[in-house]
């Protein structure tokens, strides 16, 4: 098994947020599961979802101008 499970603290560091923010938004963060009174995130699911979101094709602006999205130049 090559999957690593992340704690809330590790997810907070990865996302650049506070641990409190991670707990407040735990159900919106992909890969979350609850085990023995603790929350964990599947690293493969989390990183895969973040990559999919970051590389999603850009949408054109309201007037067909500059694309909205790809703020990270990943495409």
JOSUL-V377804 format. One record per residue. RES is the residue in one letter. OMEGA is omega as a letter, one per 20 degrees, with the letter a starting at -180 (none if undefined). Layout:
# JOSUL-V377804
res->RES omega->OMEGA
res->RES omega->OMEGA
This chain:
# JOSUL-V377804
res->X omega->a
res->X omega->a
res->X omega->r
res->X omega->r
res->X omega->a
res->X omega->r
res->X omega->r
res->X omega->r
res->X omega->r
res->X omega->r
res->X omega->r
res->X omega->r
res->X omega->a
res->X omega->a
res->X omega->a
res->X omega->a
res->X omega->r
res->X omega->r
res->X omega->r
res->X omega->r
res->X omega->r
res->X omega->r
res->X omega->r
res->X omega->a
res->X omega->a
res->X omega->a
res->X omega->r
res->X omega->a
res->X omega->a
res->X omega->r
res->X omega->a
res->X omega->r
res->X omega->a
res->X omega->a
res->X omega->r
res->X omega->r
res->X omega->r
res->X omega->r
res->X omega->r
res->X omega->r
res->X omega->r
res->X omega->a
res->X omega->a
res->X omega->r
res->X omega->a
res->X omega->a
res->X omega->r
res->X omega->r
res->X omega->r
res->X omega->r
res->X omega->r
res->X omega->r
res->X omega->a
res->X omega->a
res->X omega->r
res->X omega->r
res->X omega->a
res->X omega->r
res->X omega->r
res->X omega->r
res->X omega->a
res->X omega->a
res->X omega->r
res->X omega->a
res->X omega->a
res->X omega->r
res->X omega->r
res->X omega->a
res->X omega->a
res->X omega->r
res->X omega->a
res->X omega->r
res->X omega->a
res->X omega->r
res->X omega->none
